[in-house]
């Protein structure tokens, strides 16, 4: 999995799957609704039986007299209609909320200014057919089939002389089958409309390509596994899901050169809360904060860095901080502080210890953290000497060297000077423990 894949799976795919899994709460309510309807259907049958002859067998002549069979069938039809109406209203409302939540999250992650769309836009999305139909039509088609099966049980049961109990068991079994069909339908439709809201939001944010992304346990699926990781132009992406209960989704393929500063805007929004914790934890753990007023990369610098990098490059240091400690305590304090950040709800994404890299003249501990809002930022740990060197003579030499051919004599001489300067630094105690 590439860095970009991991980045977007964590921030977009996981959120889609979480919204999908929340439907299980709704499905427990759905099961209760079907169980209640099943009870009502069998109760009506037993009640009619008691009224006619208080026996176990209902004859066709008894049921056809006074249109009893038709009246019972009509009751069943009304019960199922009420069930389907309730399901359609509740599920449609939940689907709209899910689409809105997914769109907002994607917009936030892309740094796109999200405005809650008119509810009618999502309602129209629900009406749009996919693979020949839409949620409402499929639900009512299934309800019609369910109603027909119930009627067939009554007619066939009367013709074969089955007992009321035998017919009641059959009716209950058919209702259980109806629940399973509804359950499968709702979960499949949920994934479809979440994916539709993803594509709509990607388009609004200027995304041109998307990547097919299968849930981990579906990557061995004969249908989905072969498509996992494939990229498509956004207007040519296959309609999802590919099969019932499929949880595949689309991740954005981000071309840094097209970025107009949206991720930068997101960083500006999240910076104050992060800076608050930076100051609090520095004070608690005894660190000096260096260069705090330079904690934000300029927008111009950010866009230049994105443009010069390859497709999918993620800039983690729009926000950056530096903690300073004496060499004897740097390692102990660094390791403890990273644990404090974890306890505060931050994720540690990267730990890079350049002190142990013999091929790098730079010396420092660079980490990338992620806040609860999904904002990544860089936190460096330095001694005062390593920090001063990095921002002084070493930086000056680096700026000269980076524009040269690395095989040129001048580049080699500059690099040698950088290594000489770094070798004079005092190595922090137990520095190899940071990894």
Secondary structure, 3 states (H helix, E strand, C coil): CCHHHHHHHHHHHHHHHHHHHCHHHHHHHHHHHHHHHHHHHHHHHHHHHHHHCCCCECCHHHHHHHHHHHHHHHHHHHHHHHHHHHHHHHHHHHHHHHHHHHHHHHHHHHCCCCCCCCHHHHHHHHHCCECCECHHHHHHHHHHHHHHHHHHHHHHHHHHCCEHHHHHHHHHHHHHHHHHHHHHHHHHHHHHHHHHHHHHHHHHCCCCEEEEECCHHHCCCCCCHHHCCCEEEHHHCCCCCCCCCCCCEEEEECCHHHCCCHHHHHHHHHHHHHHHHHHHHHHHHCCEEECHHHCECCHHHHHHHHHCCCCCCCCCCCEEEEEECCCCCHHHHHHHHHHHHHHCCCEEEEEEEHHHCCCCCCCCEEEEEECCCCCEEEEEEECHHHHHHHHCHHHHHHHHHCCCCCCCHHHHHHHHHHHHHHHCCCCCCCHHHCC
